[in-house]
Amino acid sequence: MSITTRLRMYIVLRRDLSPTVAFLAYGHATLGTYRTWQDDPVMQAWQRTSFVKIALGVAGHQELAWAKTLGEHRVFTESTLGNLETCLGFRVVERPDPRFKTLTPWVQSALQACPDPG
């Protein structure tokens, strides 16, 4: 890894979740993704030097299924929603799939999907 490499943890969340469920899922995914690969040297370098997390949004189940092709990941579910797949946490790698750039940041996409936060 070069000094200029900025490592990132990518979390991909469904936009059709309520904001409350999405925030809980994001918290579980960041911790769960870290713990899944905590012994990996790249993850350790991320933890020491970057700690950047990127939350991206997908429309729902079909797009989440497509996002599984972006790299090694862990699927997170919500038991209160019948174990619905809510998000994916991706292993931190030096060269992530460039298709991550085609996804919209979760906050922006969530606000578009749910304009009335009430």
C-alpha positions as CSV (number, residue, x, y, z in Angstrom):
1,M,0.0,0.0,0.0
2,S,1.4,3.4,-0.9
3,I,1.4,6.3,1.4
4,T,-1.1,8.2,-0.8
5,T,-3.7,5.3,-0.8
6,R,-6.8,6.3,1.1
7,L,-8.4,3.2,2.3
8,R,-12.2,3.2,2.6
9,M,-14.9,0.9,4.1
10,Y,-17.9,0.8,1.9
11,I,-21.4,0.2,3.4
12,V,-24.3,-0.2,0.9
13,L,-27.7,0.4,2.4
14,R,-31.2,0.0,1.0
15,R,-33.0,3.3,0.5
16,D,-36.4,1.7,1.1
17,L,-35.6,1.4,4.9
18,S,-36.9,3.9,7.4
19,P,-34.2,6.3,8.6
20,T,-34.2,4.6,12.1
21,V,-33.7,1.1,10.6
22,A,-31.0,2.5,8.2
23,F,-29.0,4.1,11.0
24,L,-29.1,1.0,13.1
25,A,-28.1,-1.2,10.1
26,Y,-25.3,1.2,9.3
27,G,-24.0,1.0,12.9
28,H,-24.2,-2.8,12.9
29,A,-22.5,-3.0,9.5
30,T,-19.6,-0.8,10.3
31,L,-18.8,-2.7,13.5
32,G,-19.6,-6.1,11.9
33,T,-17.5,-5.5,8.8
34,Y,-14.5,-4.4,10.9
35,R,-14.8,-7.4,13.2
36,T,-15.2,-9.8,10.3
37,W,-11.8,-8.8,8.8
38,Q,-10.1,-7.2,11.9
39,D,-7.1,-9.5,11.5
40,D,-6.6,-8.6,7.8
41,P,-3.5,-6.4,7.3
42,V,-5.3,-4.0,5.0
43,M,-8.2,-3.6,7.5
44,Q,-5.6,-3.0,10.2
45,A,-4.0,-0.3,8.1
46,W,-7.4,1.2,7.4
47,Q,-8.1,1.3,11.2
48,R,-4.7,3.0,11.9
49,T,-4.5,5.5,9.0
50,S,-7.9,6.2,7.5
51,F,-11.0,5.0,9.3
52,V,-13.0,6.5,6.4
53,K,-16.5,4.9,5.9
54,I,-18.6,5.6,2.8
55,A,-22.4,4.9,3.0
56,L,-23.9,4.3,-0.4
57,G,-27.6,3.7,-1.3
58,V,-29.4,1.3,-3.5
59,A,-33.1,1.3,-4.3
60,G,-34.0,-2.1,-2.8
61,H,-33.6,-5.9,-2.9
62,Q,-32.6,-6.1,-6.6
63,E,-30.0,-3.4,-6.5
64,L,-28.6,-4.9,-3.2
65,A,-28.3,-8.2,-5.0
66,W,-26.3,-6.5,-7.8
67,A,-24.1,-4.7,-5.2
68,K,-23.0,-8.1,-3.9
69,T,-20.9,-8.4,-7.1
70,L,-18.7,-5.4,-6.1
71,G,-16.4,-7.4,-3.9
72,E,-16.0,-9.6,-0.8
73,H,-18.8,-8.6,1.6
74,R,-20.9,-9.5,4.6
75,V,-24.7,-9.3,4.5
76,F,-26.5,-7.7,7.4
77,T,-30.1,-8.5,8.2
78,E,-32.8,-7.0,10.6
79,S,-34.5,-9.5,12.8
80,T,-37.5,-7.2,13.5
81,L,-38.2,-7.2,9.7
82,G,-38.2,-11.0,9.3
83,N,-34.4,-11.1,8.7
84,L,-34.7,-8.7,5.8
85,E,-31.3,-8.0,4.1
86,T,-30.7,-4.4,4.9
87,C,-27.1,-3.7,3.9
88,L,-23.7,-5.0,2.9
89,G,-20.4,-4.3,4.5
90,F,-17.4,-4.6,2.1
91,R,-13.9,-5.8,3.0
92,V,-11.5,-2.9,2.9
93,V,-9.2,-3.4,-0.1
94,E,-6.5,-1.2,-1.7
95,R,-8.3,-1.1,-5.1
96,P,-12.0,-1.2,-4.7
97,D,-14.3,-2.0,-7.7
98,P,-14.7,1.2,-9.7
99,R,-18.4,0.5,-9.9
100,F,-18.8,1.8,-6.3
101,K,-18.6,5.2,-7.9
102,T,-21.9,4.6,-9.8
103,L,-23.8,4.5,-6.5
104,T,-25.3,7.5,-4.8
105,P,-24.3,8.5,-1.3
106,W,-26.9,7.0,1.1
107,V,-27.8,10.4,2.7
108,Q,-28.6,12.0,-0.6
109,S,-30.5,9.0,-1.9
110,A,-32.4,8.6,1.3
111,L,-33.5,12.2,1.3
112,Q,-34.8,11.8,-2.2
113,A,-36.6,8.5,-1.4
114,C,-38.1,9.9,1.8
115,P,-38.6,13.7,1.5
116,D,-40.9,13.9,4.6
117,P,-38.8,12.7,7.6
118,G,-42.0,12.7,9.8
